[in-house]
Amino acid sequence: MCGIAGFVDPDNYKSLAEALPRAVNTLSHRGPDDSGVWFSPERGAGLGQTRLSILDLSPLGHQPMASPGGEAVIVYNGEAYNFAEVRAVLAEKGHSFKSGTDTEVILAAYLEWGPECVSRFTGMFALAIWDVPRRRLFLARDRLGVKPLYYRQRGRALWFASEIKALAALPGFDRRVDAEALSQYLQYQYVPGPDTIYAGVKKLLPGQCGIFENGLLSLKDWYRLPDMASPPETMDAEEALDRLDALAGQAVKDRLVADVPLGALLSGGVDSSAVVALMQKHAGGRVKTFSIGFTEPGHDEAPWAKKVAGHLGTDHTELYVTPKEAMDVVPLLPEMYDEPFADSSAIPTFLVSRLARQKVTVALSGDGGDEQFCGYVRYGSAAALAATLARVPAPL
């Protein structure tokens, strides 16, 4: 992952320009390979990025990245998995490319299609593009909000960043707690978007984009989830399984495009096991898998992960965690999350990610499978309730 930060603030340009490199440095854990800043003093704008190199590890992938004619500058976090296909279309339209990065393709796509370009990409991303001739900032976040993007608007100013800690490094940041957000946290165990724990700081929602121009921010949903109340496609079980296998297989295959070592986090459950099986099918070699175990039998999934790894023939690494190692993570959580987050899986996720980082740069996981396929009873109950409510007339 990478980290991005920036601002448009003509009234406080000098102090923000001096602070932006420090703000970017707070995101160095997201991108240890490279970093940079770009400024437009006459417009009071600044962009910064810290990079984790995945595609084209050369200096040609440096960000902030300007278009060949200087019409636009981008900072970007994420991956556009279908960038090669979009690049081919743009090449036919006369665009040329110097690097093998998806960043350059997104920038060219913006020049060709404007803000609507994001709908052409499949992937996970958060991006900011300064449009030089239009004097405006374009922000966008991927369909499901895999990559984070926070912003703060006050008067004629807009700040943005991948993490709140980068915003907090800029002079004038307001640390007041939002009482309503605190109430939401106590109810949901996290702060739902667009709010954050800080008054005045918002999350760009999944599938949302924004244009900041002349001191005004306009937000738009460029993607919306399908209406679950609509009648489903009609197909038999065998056809549905074939469709699912093809879609999941292509999704995993797309995510194997990288110039760095890849692996997977394996718990032994259905979700991560299916992902690893598809990786093993398409990777052309032994996939590196990682899992952690606990001495308490009721919480230990390592034996199941080991069985799956043995069955699939992966290059498997496991680590048994002591209570002290788990407790040592707790003081680090505020630095990782920036705002309250009560999911106990935060601790084992950090530990297994740290284990995987010793051997790979990118790791796939089974996150999202439970939500998609009702992996817990509560999801099935919610789906059944939604189906019942769908029969109620809309006005009611």
Buried (B, 14 or more C-beta within 10 A) or exposed (E): BBBBBBBBBBEBBEEBBEBBBBBBBBBEBBBEBBBBBBBBEEBBBBBBBBBBBBBBBEEBBBBBBBBEEEBBBBBBBBBBBBBEBBBEBBEEEEBEBEBBBBBBBBBBBBBBBBBEBBBBBBBBBBBBBBBBEEBBBBBBBBBEBBBBBBBBBEEBBBBBBBBBBBBBBBEEBEEEEBEEBBEBBEEEEBBEBBBBBBBBBBBBBBBBBBBBBEEEBEBEEBBEEEEEEEEEEEEEEEEEEEEEEEEBBBBBBBBBBBBEEBBBBBBBBBBBBBBBBBBBEBBEEEBBBBBBBBEEEEEBBBEBBBEBBEEBEBEBBBBEBEEEBBEEBEEEBEEBBBBBBEEEEBBBBBBBBEBBEEEBBBBBBBBEBBEEEBBEEEBEEEEEEEEEEEEEEEEE
